Amino acid sequence: MSQSGGPGGGDTQPAPPACPPGAMLMAIRLRGMEAGETLALTRAMAGSGRALGWPPAWSGRLVDKHSTGGVGDKVSLALAPALAACGCKVSV
């Protein structure tokens, strides 16, 4: 793997391979992944974005109704307001 270099040249984080995401997904589908590879990919994906911050007062009241974004997802439409009515802070 190559090394990426930031503006100061001090960044030593390995750069991901330069391949299209579709090619990587097809390779994973055909060859599978070992548990360690799955863990490493999951951690890299989880750490790649920006983390949301919530007020401390919301502790224990924050809930998430994750959706795959399907056209037929009608659960969120009813569930989110119902949870909010019960005092939950809903992240949809």
C-alpha positions, -999 to +999 in steps of 0.1 A: +000+000+000+011+035-007+015+061+020-006+093+018+011+125+025-007+155+039+005+191+033+032+186+059+042+152+046+039+137+081+007+117+075+016+080+076-019+065+073-020+039+045-040+050+015-068+027+003-062+009-030-072+029-060-100+007-074-137+015-081-160+007-052-180-016-074-150-037-082-142-041-045-178-051-037-178-077-065-145-091-052-160-093-017-191-110-030-171-136-050-143-143-025-159-133+008-140-117+037-123-131+068-135-119+102-105-097+106-110-081+072-147-075+080-137-059+113-110-037+097-134-025+069-162-018+094-139+002+117-125+022+087-160+030+075-173+040+110-143+062+115-144+078+081-173+102+087-182+130+110-197+120+144-228+138+154-229+154+188-259+156+210-267+177+241-259+158+274-296+165+284-307+141+257-287+111+273-310+081+275-337+097+253-320+096+219-333+069+196-327+061+159-350+046+134-326+035+107-341+032+072-326+016+041-343+043+021-366+020+003-396+034-015-420+013+006-407+024+040-438+036+058-427+027+093-407+059+098-437+080+090-457+067+120-429+057+143-409+089+145-438+111+157-450+085+181-416+082+197-413+120+198-447+122+215-433+099+242-404+123+249-378+106+227-354+126+206-356+108+172-329+107+146-344+096+114 
